């Protein structure tokens, strides 16, 4: 499912216009992004938790040449599925 299909599904399920559904989805993604930038977690009970994790610097290998390269440390966004989401997928 892509973004447009998700907007259509939200609009149908919530009986909203597509424009309202798009604004709602953009608000959700924008607010999750803002919270993660501040270093906060976003927990949606039953769905999952969005968080930021620190990935340390490490040594990697260029697959084309086989040369060793240094990969810088960085922060990455993580998502851990909640129990309800995990059990519904199985």
Helices and strands as residue ranges (DSSP letters): H 3-14, H 18-37, E 42-44, E 48-55, E 58-61, E 68-71, E 74-81, H 83-89
